[in-house]
Amino acid sequence: MRIRFIVLSVLWLIGASGMAQEVAIYPVPQSVILKGQMPWPDSYRMEGDTVAHFHTYRQLGTILKKGKQQHTVAVCIGKRGEKAVSKYTRMIPRHPEGYYLSIDKDRIVLAGNDERGLFYAMQTLRQLAQGEQLPLAEVKDYPLVRFRGVVEGFYGTPWSHQARMRQLQFYGANKMNTYIYGPKDDPYHSCPDWRKPYPEKEARQLKELVKVAKENEVDFVWAIHPGQDIKWNSEDREILLAKFESMYQLGIRSFAVFFDDISGEGTDPRRQAELLNEIDDRFVKVKKDVTPLIMCPTEYNKSWSNPARGYLKTLGEELNSSVQIMWTGDRVISDITKEGLAWVNPQIRRPAYIWWNFPVSDYVRDHLLMGAVYGNDTEVKDEMSGFVTNPMEHAEASKIAIFSVADYAWNPRQFNSQASWKAAVKVLLPQQSEALQTFVNHNSDLGVNVHGYRREESVDIQPVAERFLKDYRQGKYGRDDFKALADEFERILETADLLLVDEGNKELVAEMTPWLYQFKVLGESGKEALAMVQAVEEGDKAVFMRKYKHLRALQQRSFQIDQTYNQNPYQPGVKTGSKVMQPLVDSIFVLATQEFNRKSGTALSSEVFTSPHRSFSTVAQFRQLPVRVKTTRVVMSPLLEVVKWGAGEYLGVELDKVYDLQALDADFGVKNSAEWLQLEVSADGEHWTTLPVTQQATQLKAALNCQARYIRLVNKEDRVRESYLRKFIVVTGGK
C-alpha cells in the first residue's frame, strides 16, 4: 500500500475565511489529507449500530460540538462488513486496528477494520475537533506494531487504584492496546502469596480496572511472578491454573507469567517452557477469548544471557509458538536496536516482545525522568511483536514518556522525538505547557547509576553553560552568554512557582512538588552565583558577601530538601538539573569565590558538598553504584536484580580518608550469604584484615570497631554465588 503524507512535523496549518487553525494528530497517522475547515453544524444524525459500538458512540457525544450553522451532518459509524459503512469498505485499511475517518461538510464517517479500529477513528476525530471549527479531513491509519502499551513492572510503591484508572483512559486516548499489571510489590502477584486469591477489596478493584480497560479498548494483562518459590510439581501447576481461572472470573482475558529477577530452580528453561505450554494448552487455547500468553524470561537481556547454557535457545525450541517472549535489549536498561533484535530473535524463534525500561526510575529514585523518548531503532517494526514501556512509580509524570511511546510504537518510521515530547507536555498541562516544558528540559537525566544509562538534559542551554565556564576559567566571559544563563535561571525560578500553584493537573503537581521545591532553589542559586561573578568584576565586596552568604544558605536549603522529601530506603532525596545546571551553579560558585579570595586576600570556603566516598567492585553489575552520606552513615544504593558473584569477586566502599568504623549493616536478600561472604577492612587498600559477621534471616551485621578507609565483602568460595543488594550501610565515627 502506498503511504501518503501531507505533514510537517505532524503539525498542519489549515485556513478558511481568513482564519488559521493548528491541527496535530498523535500518534502520527499513516495517511492524512486535510482540505480546509467548516463551522460546527447545529445537529447530527447518527447512522450505524450505536448499541454494538457503545463505547465509541458514548465518547462521540462528548466530541461533537453544536454550532450555529443551520444544517445537519450525518455521522456514520461501523466496522468492516456493516451496512452503515459499506460504501467505504475499500477505504478501510486491511490491518488489525486499522480505520478510515472522513470529515466532509455533510457527512462524518468512522469506519474500523475491527471494533478497536473504530474506537481509534473516534480518538482521531477527538483530536481534530479541538478547535473552533471542524477540519475537513480524510485519514487512513493503522498501527505498525501489534501490541503497544505499558507494563507496571517497577519496584517501589505501586500505582494507586485511581492512578491506574486514569492511566487506562490515557492509553485509550493515545491508541495503546496493552496494560500489563505486574507491580513487584503486589504480594498476590508474586512471592509469597501468588497462590492465594485476592481479598475482596483488591478483587473488586481489579474487576473495576478490567471494566475501564474494556471501555478504552485496552487488554488488561494480569501477570503472575511465581518463579522464586514455585515447586515443579502437579500441585503447584494446579494452583497456578486455579489462580488464572479466578482472575478469568474477574473479567481478565489476557495473562502473563514472569520469571525475571529470580534465582535457583525457578530459572530452569525446560521447566518454564513445560509449565507455560500447559497453561497455554489447558487454559489459553481452551478459553477461546483469551489473548496470546506473554512470558518474561529469566535471561531477559543480552548481557545476562549465557549462550553456552542455551536458556534462550531452549525456550525458542520448546515453548509454544503462540507465547510471546519479552526482551529488554542488550542490557537491563538499553535502547532497542536492529542488531540486538537480530541476535535474540533467531534464538527465541519469534519476534521479541519489547519491555523497554524507560522512564522507570526504581534505581534512581531521587530523579524524575521526564525527558524525550529517543534511541530506539525506527526500522524494526517487523522484528518485534510488541513494545511496552516500564514507567516510574509517579504515574502522572510518566505520561510524558508514555505519550511518546504510543506515538513511536504506532508509527516508528515517522516518529519525531522532539515534536512528540513537546506535544506530550501540552497534553499533560495545556494551560501551563511552557512552564512544564522548562521543568522537563532540566529533569531528563538519571545521574550516575549502576546501569550507566544516561539521557540528554538542558540541551539548549548546555553549550552556553560550557562556553561560559570555559571563558570564565580564563578570566573572561561573553555578555550574551551571561544574559542567556541569567534568563534561564530566572525562567527556572518562575517555573517552580507557576507549577506549584497550578490546578490544571493536581496529581501531576503533587508528584513533582518535592522536585519543584528543589527546582526553585536551583533557580535562585543560579541567579546568586551570577551576581557573585558580577560583584567580583565590579569590585563590590559588600554585594559579593551578601550574595555569597545567600548562596551558602541556599546550599543548605537544598540539602534540607534532599534530606526531607522522598525518603525512600533506596535512593532517597531530590535531585534536579543534575547533569548541567546544578554542576554549572557549583562551578560558578567555586570560581567566583576563588577569584574574590585572590583579589581581596580573604580565605572564604569554596567547597561544594558532594559525597566524598565511592563504591568499588569486581562484580560487573555492581560497578558505578552511587554512594550517599546520611549523617554518620555511608549508604550504597541498592540493586534489586539478581547479581552473580564470581569466585573471589568483591563489593566495597572506599571512604575519602581513614575513619573510625563502627558497624556494617547489609542485606543481600539470601539467608546464607554469611557462609560465602568474607568481610575485610583496610587502611591503605593493600593490607586487609578479616572481621567476623553475623546473619539473621537475610540481614548481615558486623561490629567493626576499627580504623579503616576501605571495607569490602568478598566471595571466598571457588564458585559463583547469587544474591540481591537490598542494603549496604557503613556507620562511621570521627577520624
N, C-alpha and C positions, 0 to 999 in steps of 0.2 A: 504494500500500500504506500503510495506517495504521501509524505507528510508535508503539510502546507502550513507555513507560519507567516503571519503579519504581526511581528512583535518587535519591541525594542526593550530588552531587559524586563519582559513581561509587563511593560507599562505602555499604555496607549493613551493618546490624547484624541478624543473624538469631539467634533463640534457640530452644532446646529443652531441656526438663528443667532450667530454671533457669540454663542456660549461654548465653553470648553469644559470637559469633564474627564478626570483621570479614571481609567479602568485598569485594574490589576486582578489577575486570577492566579490563585495558588491552591494546590500545586499547579505548575505550569502545564497547560493542556498540550496535547499533540497537535491540534489544528484549531485555529481561531480566525474567523473573519468578522471584522467589525464594520458596520455600514452606516453609522450615524446614531442618532438617538431620537426618542419621541417622548412627548409628555405622558405622564401616567393617565390611563383611562379611568373612567368613573365606575366601571363594573367589569366583572369577569364571568364567563360561562365555562363551567368545568365539563370536560369530556373525557370519559375513562372510568375505570373501576376504582373509585376513591376508597372503597372499603378494603379491597385487596391490597391497596397501596397506602394504607392508612398513615404510616409513619411519614411518608413523603408528603401526602396530602395535608396532614396536620401542620407541618412546618411551612408549607406553601402559604397557609393563611397568615403567617407572620411576616412573609416576604412581600407579597403583592400589595402595594400601596394603592390608595384611591386618589385620583386627581380630579381635575375639573374638565378634562376633555370629554365631550359628550359622545362617547362611543364605547361599545363593549368588545372586549378581547376574549377570544376562545382560548382556553388553556387545556391542551391535550396531554394526558399522562398515560403511560403504559409501557410494557416491555415487549420485546420481540414476540410476534405471534398474536398480539392482542389487537382487536378491531380499531381502537381509538388511534393507534399509531401505525396502522397497516400501510398507509401511503408513504411512510418514511422508513420502511424496513431496510431498503438498500442503503440508507444513510447511516444506519446504526453500525458501529464497528463490531466485527465479529471477534471480540476479545472478552474474556471474563471481566465483568465490572465496567465494560465499555458503555458509552452513552452518546446520544445525539441531542443537542439543545439548539433550538431555533427560536429567535425572538423577532417577529415581524409586527407590522402595525396592527394587524387584525388577528394574529394567532401566535401563541407561545406553545412550543412543542417540547416535551420532556420525554424522551424515549430511551429506555435502557435495554442493553443486551440481556440483562437479568435484573432481579429486584435491586441488587446493590448498585448496579449501574444507573438505574432510575433515581435512586436516592442521591447519587453523586451528581446527576444532572441538576437536581434541585439545589445542591450545595453550590454549584457553579452559578446558577441563577441568583442565589442569595448574594454572592459577591458582586455580580453585575448590577444588582438592584440597590446598591448603596447610595447612589446619587439622587439628585433632584429630578433627573429624567432617566428613562429606561433605555439602555443601549440596544440598538438593533444588531443582532449578532447571530452567528452560526458556529457552533462548537462541535467537533468530533473528537472524542477523547477516550482514553483507556490507560491503565497503568502498565508499566513495563516490568515491574517486579510483582510477583503474585501476592506475597504476604508482606504487609508493611505495618509497623506499629511500635509498641513499647513492651519491654519486659521489666516488670517491677522486681528486679533481682539484686538490689543493692543490700549491703549490710547497714544496719543502723535503724533509726526509727521508721517503721512502715508508714505509708501514707494513711491519713485518716479516711474514714468512710466517705465523708463529704468531698474530700480532695479527689478520691477515686471517681466519684460521680461526675465531678467537673471534668476530670481527665477524659472519661468516656465520651462526653459531649464534645470535647475539643477534638478527639480523634475523628468522630463522625463528620464534624465540620471541615476537617482537613483531609478527608478521604483515606484515613488509616483504618485497616480492617482487622487489626490484631491487638489484643491486650493480654499479655501473659502474666498471670498472677503467681508470683513466686517470691514473696518477701522472705528474706533469710530469717527474720525474727518471728515468723508465724510458726508457733510450735506444732500446729496441726498440719502444716505443710511439710515440716522437716522433723528431725530428731528433737526430742524423744517421742513425740506424740502423734506421728503421722498415722499410726494405726488406729487412733481414736477418732470418733465422729466429732464434728464441730458442735460446741454448745449451742443452745437455742438462739442466743443473740447473734453470734457470729454467723450461724447458718442463715438466719433471716437477712442479715446484711449482704451475704454473698448472693442470695436469691434476688435481692433488690438490684445489686450490681449487674447481674445477668440480664435483668429486665431492661435496665438503662442501656446496656451494651446492645441488645437486640434492637432497641429503638433507634440506635445510631449506627446500625449495620456493622457492628464490631464483634468479632469472635472472642468471647471471654474464654481464655485458655487457662484452666486450673492446672498448676504444676505441683507435683509431689517430689520430695527430696529424701528418699529412703536409704541411700547407699551407705551411710556411715554405720548403721547398725542392722541392716537387713540380714536376715538368715535365709540362705539359699535352700529353702525347703517349701513343701506344698502349703504348709500352714501360713507362712508369710505371703506367699503368692495369692492365696485365697483372701487374706486380709486386705491386700492391696486392691484386688479386684472388687471386693466389697466396698472399699472406700471410694473407688471410682463410681460404683453404682449409686452410692449415697450422694455423690456430687451430681450425677446424672439426674437424680430425683429433684435436685435443686434447680434444674434447668440448664446445667452446663452441658455443652456439646463439643467442647474442644479440650484436649488434655495433653500434658507434657510430663516427662519423667526426667529429673535432673540427677546427674551423677558427678557434678562439679565439686571441687574443693573438698574431697574426701580422701581417705587413705585406707589401707588394709584390704580385706577380701572383697569389699564392695567395688573395687576398681577392676575386677576381672571382666574383660570384654566379652568372653563367651557367655558367661552367666548373665551379663547385662543384655546381650542380644537374645538369649533364650527367654528371659523374663519379658522383654519388650515384645517379642514375637507372640508370646502367649497373650499379652494384653491386646495386641493388635488383632489376633485371630479370634479370641474369645469375647472381646468387648467391642473394639472399634468397628470391625467388619460386621459383627452381628447386629449392632445398633442401626446401621444404615445412615442415620442422620448425624453421625459424629465425624468431624473433620480429621484429616490425617494426624497420627500421633507424632509428637515432637520429642526429641531427647537431647539433653545437653551431656556430652561425653566427659569423661574424666580428663582426657587429653584434649582440651578444647582450644588449644593454640599450638602453633608450630614449635615454639621454644620449649614447650613441655613434652612434646611428643618424643617417642622412642621407637623409631622405625624397626630397630632390631627386635623389640618386643612384639611388634606387629599389632598393637592395640587398634589403630585406625583401620588397618587392612582387615582385621578380623570383623570389625563392625561392618565394613563395606561388603564383605563376603557373606556374612551370616544374618545380618539384620534385614527384615522385610523391606523391600524396595520402596514401599509407601511411607516409611518412617523418616521424618525429617531429622537431620543431624546438625546441631548448632556449632558455630565456629566463631572465635573472636579475632582471628587473624594470625599474624606471625608471632604476636605476643599477647599477653593478657590484655594490655591496653595498646591498641595499634589501629592504624587505618587499614582499609581493605584494598588490596592491590590485585591486579590481574595475575601477577606472578605467584602470589600467595595462594590464590584460588586454584591455579594450575597445579600447584603442589598437592593440595589436600583433596580436591575433587576426584582424581583417579583412585585415591586410596579408599575413600568412603563410597565411591561408585554412585554418586548423585551430586547435584549442585548443593553447596553448603547453604545452610540457613544461618545468616549472619546475626550474631549477638554483638552489637557494637558498643563497647564500653566508653561511651561519652554521652552525656555530660556527668556520668556517675562520679561522685566525689567522696566515696567512703574511705579512701586512702589519703585524702587531702581535705578533711572536713572543715578546716579553717578558711577555705576558699569557696567563693561562689563561681561556678563555671557557666558564664552567660555569653560566651563568645560565639563567633560564627562557626558553622558546620563546614568543614572542608577536609581535604586529604584523601577521600575515598575515590577510587577509580570510577570514572563515569562511563566506561565501556564494558561493564561486567554484568549487564542485566541477565544474560543467559547463563552465567556461571554461578548465580545464586538463586535459591528458591524463595528466600525471604530476607528481610532486613528489619531488625528491631533494635531500638536504642535502649540502653540501660541508663536511667536518669539519676538525678540527685534525690535525696530524701526531701528536698524542697520542691514540692510538686508544681507550684505556680512558676517558680524561677526556671524550672526545667523546660517549660513550654517554649522558651526561646529556641532551644535546640530541637525540641520535638517538632515544631512547625517546619523547620528546615529539613529534618529527616523525612518528614512526609513529602516535601517537595522533591528531595533527591530520589527517594525510592519510587515515586510515581513516574518520574521522567528524568533519569540520571543524565541523559545526553544533553539536556537543555538546562541543567542545574547551574544557577548563578549564585554562588555562596553569599556574596555581599548584598545583592538585591534581596535574596531570601531572608537574610539576617535582619535587614532594616525593615522589611515587611513584617516580620515576626514581632519586632518591637512595637510597631504601630498597632498591630492586632491586640497585643497584650495590654497596652496602656495608651489608647489613642489620644487622650487629651493631654498627656504629658510625654509623648513619644520622644521629643527632643531631649528632655531631661533623662529619660530612661536610656536613650542611646549613649549619652555621655557616660552614664554609670556603667553600662555593659562594655563600652570601649576599654575601660580600665579594670574590668573584672572578668577576664577571659582565661588567664594562665593559671596553672596549677601550682606553681612554685616548685622547688626541688622536691622530688618524690622518688620512691623506690622503683617505679616503673620507667622513669626517665622520659615520660610523655609530657611534652610542653605545647603550649598554644601561643599564637601571636597575641600581643596586648599593646594598647596605647599606640597603635600603628601609625596614625597620622602625626602624632607629636613626637614619636621616638627619634626621628632624625634630627629634629630641632634640639631635643634634650642632649643627644650625643654630641652635636656640634657645639652647643653652648658649653658643656663641660670640658670638651677638648680645648676650646678657646680660653676658657676661664683658668684652666690649669697653666696656660701660657701667659696669664696676666692681662687678658683682654676678653671681650665678648661682643657679639653683634647686638645692636639695639633692637633690631627686628626680632631676633630670637628671644631676647629678654621679654619683649612685649608679648610675643606669642605664648611663652610659658606663663607669664602673669595672667593673661587672658584665660588660659586653660585652667589654672588653679582657681581663678575666680568662678569659672563655669562649674568646676567640681564643687566648690563651696555652695553655690546657688542650687545646684542639682540636689544635693543632700537635703536641703530644707524643703525644696519643692516636692520631692518624693515622700519625705517623712509625713507630710500633712495631706498627701493626695488620697482621695477616697474612691478613685476610679476602679481600683483593684485592691481591696483591703487585704486579701490573703497574700498577694504578692508583696505588698509593702511590709506586712508583718514578718514575712520570711527574710526580707532584705534589711530590716531595721538595724540589727547589730552592725552590719556592714555599712549602712548609711551613716551611723554614728562615726565609724572609723573613716569613712569617705570624707565627712565634713572636717575631721581633724587633719586629714591629708591635704585638703584644700587650704585650710588655714595655715598649716605648716609650710606649704609651698610658697604662699604669699609672704610669710615672715622670713623665710630663707632668702628670697629675692630682695626683700627690704634690707636684710643684713648686707648683702652684696652692695647695694646702693649706698648704704650708710658708710661702709668701708671706703668706697670710692670717693665719697664726698667728705670724708674725714670727720663725720659727725659721731663722736664717741657716745654721746648721750642716747641718740636714736639707736645706735648699734646695741648698746647694753639693754635697752628696752626690748628690742626685737630678739636678742639672744636669750634673755630671761623668759620671754613669752614662748619661744620655740622650745626651750627646755621644759616648760610647763606642758606644752602640747605633747612632747615626747612622753612625759609621764602620764598624760591623759590617754594617749594611745595605748600605753602599757596597761593602764587600768581597764580599758575596754577589752583588751586582749585577755586579761585575767578574769573578767567578769562574765562575759557573754559567750554562748556556745561552748560551755564547759563539758564537752563530751570526754570520755576516757581515752580517746584515740589521738585525735589532732585538735586539741582544744584551742580556742581563741578565734580571732577575727583578723584576717589579712585582706587588704585591698590595695590595688595598684602596685602589687609586689614585684612586678617584673621591670617596670620602667619608672613610674612616678615616685614611689617611695624611695628606691635607691637614688633617684635624682635629688630628692629633698635632702637625704642623708649626706650625699656627696657635696652639695652646695653648702650645707651647714659646716661640714668639716673644712672645706676650702676657705670659706669666708672667715671662720673663726681663726684659722691658722694665719691668714693674711692680716687680720686685725691684731693678733698677737705680735706678728713681725713688725707692724708699723707702730704699735703703741707700747711695746715692751712688756705686755701682760702675758699671763700663762693660763688663760681660760681653757677649760677642758673642751676638746673637740671630739671626745669619744661618743660614738653612737652604739647603744647596746644591741648586740645580737648574741645568739647562743655561741659561746666560745668553744663548745665541745662538738665532737663529731663521732659518728659510728664508723666502725671498720669491720670487714668481714671477708672471708674467702668463699662464702656461700653466695652464688650469683644472685639469688632472689633477695638477699639482704643488703646488697650494695645500694648506697645512696639513701639509706633510711634517715629521715630527719631526726634531729635530737633537739629537745626543748628543755628550758630551765624553768622550774616552778619552785621558787624559794630555794630550799636546800636539796631539792630533788632534780636529778638529771633524768629526763624521761625520753625514751626512744619511741618513735611512732610504731604502733602495732602493724602487723601484716596478717590478714585473716585468711589467706590462701594456704594450702599445704606446701611446706618447704622441705626439701630434701637436703640433708647434711651428709656430705661425703666423709669418708674416714679422715680424721684429723682436721676437718674444717671447723671454723670458729666464727663467733659473733661477739663483738665487744664495743666498748666506748672508750675513746681517747679524750681525756679531760685537758683543759688548757694548761694545767700545772699540777703539781702534786697536792693532793688534798688528804685530810683525814677522812677515810671512808668508813661509814657507819654500817650500812646494810645494803643488801640486794634483795629486790622483790620482783620476781619474774613469774610468768605463766606461759608455758609453751603448748597448752591445750591437750597434753597427753599425760597419763598417770605414771609413766615410767621414765621420764626424762632424766631424773636424778641418777638412774642406773648407767646412762651413757654420756651425760654431760659433766665435764670437769671444770670447776671454777678456778681461774687463775688471775693473779694480780701482779702488776709490775710498776716500778717507779720510772724505768727507762725504756720499756718496750723490748728489752732483750733478755733480762733475767726475770724469770717468772716463779711465783710462789703459789702452790696449790692450797686452796681453802675448802673446808667442808661445806656441804649444802644439805638442807633437809627438804622433804617434799610431803605436802598434804594435798591429796587429790591431784589437781594439775598445777598447784602452786609450788614454786621453788623459792626458798628463802635462805639467806645466809647473813650471819652477824660478821661483819668484816673486821672492824676494829684494827685498822692498819692504815699506813700512809702509802698512797699509790697514785699514779696518773692513768694507768691502763687497767681495765678489768674486762675479762673475756670468758666465754663459755666455749669449751672445745668438745667435739665429738671424739671421745677417747677410744672408741671401738674401731675395728678394721672393716666395718660395713656401713652401708647407707642407712641413715635413720630419718624418720619423718616427724614433723611437728607443725604447729602453728606458731605465731608470735602474738600473744594477746596482751602481754605486759612485760616491760623491761625497765625497771626503775633503780637507779643508784642514789642512795642518800648520802650526802657529803656533810662534813663539818668544816672547820677552818683549815688553813694551810698547815 
